Amino acid sequence: MRKERLAALDQESSIVLRPLRESDIAAIIAIDERTSGKPKPEYWRRKLTRYVQEGQFQSDADGSVLARVAEAEGTVVGFMVGEIRRWEFGLPYCGWITALGTDPDRQRLGIGRRLLAELLDYYREKGLEEVRTIVEWADGDILQFFHSMGFVRGPFVELQKSL
Ligand SMILES: CC(C)(COP(=O)(O)OP(=O)(O)OC[C@H]1O[C@@H](n2cnc3c(N)ncnc32)[C@H](O)[C@@H]1OP(=O)(O)O)[C@@H](O)C(=O)NCCC(=O)NCCS
């Protein structure tokens, strides 16, 4: 096995997944800014603080939201938010991935795979049969990630119109 691969496996084993805390939000804002190139602090604060009470993440009473971060040596290196939605696009129940990101310096170490695996297990436990997300066609890296995780093109078509 190559030396780099061994080093990567070593790093991967030191990464732990845990529930989101309010104090993680700044790190998530920073990771997203580095991966997308656009700062969106208000968006993340609004999206994530909805689920935080007394500093700890609380899912809705019906357990419809799961938020996790990946931590390495006390630093947040990845995050994921999933939401179970009822009747979105006419689907009685569906699990959605609404946010997923890995620190650019820690990508390709299996962090995204581990975060996603935890979400999929959660959805399976909840009895869901499908999980969906939306990504840009032009974003080859993200498409590659989801394809390699077994995702295929779904039955919906996005429509838009210039105004
Ligand atoms: C998509 C993303 C979360 C993947 O995170 P990651 O921690 O690097 O992913 P992993 O290391 O677990 O990758 C698992 C597998 O996915 C595939 N993959 C991941 N990134 C890839 C890339 N850039 N190109 C090709 N394949 C890729 C590979 O098959 C990889 O396995 P391998 O490294 O053994 O070959 C990360 O690239 C990211 O944060 N992108 C920007 C944020 C974003 O747009 N998120 C999606 C919004 S829903």
The ligand as a MOL file (V3000), in Angstrom:
LIG
                    3D

  0  0  0     0  0            999 V3000
M  V30 BEGIN CTAB
M  V30 COUNTS 48 50 0 0 0
M  V30 BEGIN ATOM
M  V30 1 C -18.7040 16.4150 -2.3090 0
M  V30 2 C -17.8030 16.3970 -1.0680 0
M  V30 3 C -18.6930 16.5610 0.1620 0
M  V30 4 C -17.0590 15.0400 -0.9960 0
M  V30 5 O -16.3970 14.9670 0.2510 0
M  V30 6 P -15.0900 14.0710 0.5280 0
M  V30 7 O -14.9310 13.9880 2.0010 0
M  V30 8 O -13.9430 14.5850 -0.2430 0
M  V30 9 O -15.5440 12.6700 -0.0860 0
M  V30 10 P -14.9180 11.2150 0.1790 0
M  V30 11 O -13.4650 11.3170 0.4520 0
M  V30 12 O -15.7500 10.5140 1.1990 0
M  V30 13 O -15.1340 10.5520 -1.2440 0
M  V30 14 C -15.7870 9.3120 -1.4100 0
M  V30 15 C -15.7000 8.9110 -2.8720 0
M  V30 16 O -16.4240 9.8600 -3.6770 0
M  V30 17 C -15.7310 10.0570 -4.9240 0
M  V30 18 N -15.2470 11.4490 -4.9940 0
M  V30 19 C -15.2360 12.3640 -3.9860 0
M  V30 20 N -14.7620 13.5460 -4.4290 0
M  V30 21 C -14.4510 13.3700 -5.7390 0
M  V30 22 C -13.8900 14.2030 -6.7580 0
M  V30 23 N -13.5470 15.4700 -6.5010 0
M  V30 24 N -13.7050 13.6970 -7.9850 0
M  V30 25 C -14.0290 12.4160 -8.2500 0
M  V30 26 N -14.5550 11.5500 -7.3370 0
M  V30 27 C -14.7710 12.0200 -6.1050 0
M  V30 28 C -14.5560 9.0870 -4.9140 0
M  V30 29 O -15.0130 7.8610 -5.4640 0
M  V30 30 C -14.2880 8.9190 -3.4250 0
M  V30 31 O -13.6460 7.7020 -3.0960 0
M  V30 32 P -12.0290 7.5540 -3.2650 0
M  V30 33 O -11.4070 8.7990 -2.6780 0
M  V30 34 O -11.7220 6.3040 -2.4970 0
M  V30 35 O -11.8060 7.4420 -4.7400 0
M  V30 36 C -16.7230 17.5160 -1.1360 0
M  V30 37 O -16.0520 17.4170 -2.3730 0
M  V30 38 C -17.2570 18.9100 -0.9760 0
M  V30 39 O -17.3310 19.4200 0.1540 0
M  V30 40 N -17.6310 19.5900 -2.0790 0
M  V30 41 C -18.0920 20.9600 -2.0270 0
M  V30 42 C -19.3930 21.1440 -1.2660 0
M  V30 43 C -20.5940 20.6760 -2.0170 0
M  V30 44 O -20.8310 21.1540 -3.0990 0
M  V30 45 N -21.4090 19.7380 -1.4030 0
M  V30 46 C -22.5720 19.1510 -2.0170 0
M  V30 47 C -23.8280 19.8880 -1.6920 0
M  V30 48 S -25.1410 18.7640 -1.3440 0
M  V30 END ATOM
M  V30 BEGIN BOND
M  V30 1 1 1 2
M  V30 2 1 2 3
M  V30 3 1 2 4
M  V30 4 1 2 36
M  V30 5 1 4 5
M  V30 6 1 5 6
M  V30 7 2 6 7
M  V30 8 1 6 8
M  V30 9 1 6 9
M  V30 10 1 9 10
M  V30 11 2 10 11
M  V30 12 1 10 12
M  V30 13 1 10 13
M  V30 14 1 13 14
M  V30 15 1 14 15
M  V30 16 1 15 16
M  V30 17 1 15 30
M  V30 18 1 16 17
M  V30 19 1 17 18
M  V30 20 1 17 28
M  V30 21 1 18 19
M  V30 22 1 18 27
M  V30 23 2 19 20
M  V30 24 1 20 21
M  V30 25 1 21 22
M  V30 26 2 21 27
M  V30 27 1 22 23
M  V30 28 2 22 24
M  V30 29 1 24 25
M  V30 30 2 25 26
M  V30 31 1 26 27
M  V30 32 1 28 29
M  V30 33 1 28 30
M  V30 34 1 30 31
M  V30 35 1 31 32
M  V30 36 2 32 33
M  V30 37 1 32 34
M  V30 38 1 32 35
M  V30 39 1 36 37
M  V30 40 1 36 38
M  V30 41 2 38 39
M  V30 42 1 38 40
M  V30 43 1 40 41
M  V30 44 1 41 42
M  V30 45 1 42 43
M  V30 46 2 43 44
M  V30 47 1 43 45
M  V30 48 1 45 46
M  V30 49 1 46 47
M  V30 50 1 47 48
M  V30 END BOND
M  V30 END CTAB
M  END
